[in-house]
Amino acid sequence: QPWSWRFHSADRVIRSVAQPLTLSVCCRVSCARPQTALVSVTEIMEGVVEVDARPSAVSTAVILIALLVPWTMFVACTWLLSFSVHYASPHWAWVGCLVCFCVPVTLVLVGGRARAVGKSPVPWYFSAGSSVAAIVFGATLGDMNYWFNAQPFYDIGTMNAYWDVNPSLHAGRQHMDAGRVHFADGVRIDESKAMGFKNVDTYCVAPIVDQAVNLSRPSALSDWWAVGLNCCASGASFTCGDVGNPKARAGLRAMRDEQRPFFRLAVRQAQGQYGIAAPHPLFFYWMEDPSQEILGYRDRGMDLFVKSSFAFFVLNTVLVVIVVTGVSQLMPVKRRVAMWLE
C-alpha cells in the first residue's frame, strides 16, 4: 500500500481510539468553559486547550529579601530619626531616610526583569511596597520617639547640674543653663501661689521658695517655678510631680519649646494676682531624683525602638507567608500541552 494511505489509516486509528477518552483537568479556555471540565485527549494533543501548570516554589533568596529588606528599611529609618544622628545632624537624618527609597525602586526594576523572563514579579513588587511602607512608618515613629524621649535626654545631658541652690539667694539669670537642680534644705513649693493657664491643657505653675521667705510682701522675687500639666484644678491647688513626697527637693528642667510660652503666661497671671516679680523665670518638674528621670527618657526611647522593630518584623513575616503561599498556589502559569508533555 502507498505510504500516504498507511499514514492516514494510522491517523484514523489513533483518533478513533483517543476521541472517546476524556480527562478531568484544571484548565483555562478562551471560551466559557468551567474551571474543571472534561477535555478530550484530541483537544489536548492538538493544543486547543491550555493546561495550567503550577509554578515552582519561590526561591529562598527571594523570600529572604522579602523578609529582611523591608525590616532593614524600618530599622534604619527609625534609628536615624530617633537618636543621636537626628540630634546632631537632623538634615542628614532625613536625607538618609530619603536615600532608602532607592531600595524599593531597585526592587521594582528587578521585578520587571523577572516578569520579562516569565517569572512571577509578585514577590519583588511586594518587597518594594513593604519597603516603602517601612520607610514611611519608620520615619514617622522615629521622629515621634525623638521628640518625646530622645531630645529631652540629649538636651538635659548637655546642660549643667547645680546643687544646694537657694531661690532667695540665686537669681534665674545666674542659672540659665541649668538642666538639673538640687535645692538647699528648707526649699519647698508654695502651693498657695499656684496658677494655671488654660489652653486646651491647663499649664500649671507654682513658685519654688525658701521657707524663710515670705512671698506675700510687695515685689517678692521668684525666678524658680515648678510646672506641670493639668494638675492645678482650682488655681490655688498644685499637685504636679512629687509635691506630696517629703524627700523631693530637686527639679528637672522643662525642655518642651511648645510648652514654655504657656508656662510664661501662667507666671504672668501669678505676677498680676500675687504681686510676684519673675524677671527670668525658669521652669522645672519637681521630683526626688532627676537622674532617674533622665535615664527614663533614654530607656523609654530604646524600648520603643526595640519593640516596634520586633513588631514590624512579625507583621512583615506574616505578610510574606501569605504572599509566597499565594504565588505558589493561586498564580498558575499557562503552558501548552505540548510543552507540558515535554
PyMOL commands that set and color helices and strands:
alter all, ss='L'
color gray80, all
select helices_A, chain A and resi 3-18+41-46+60-82+84-88+90-99+102-116+122-157+172-175+191-193+260-274+290-330+337-341
alter helices_A, ss='H'
color red, helices_A
select strands_A, chain A and resi 22-28+36-40+50-53+160-165+178-183+187-189+195-198+202-210+220-221+224-229+250-253+276-277+282-287+333-336
alter strands_A, ss='S'
color yellow, strands_A
deselect
rebuild
show_as cartoon
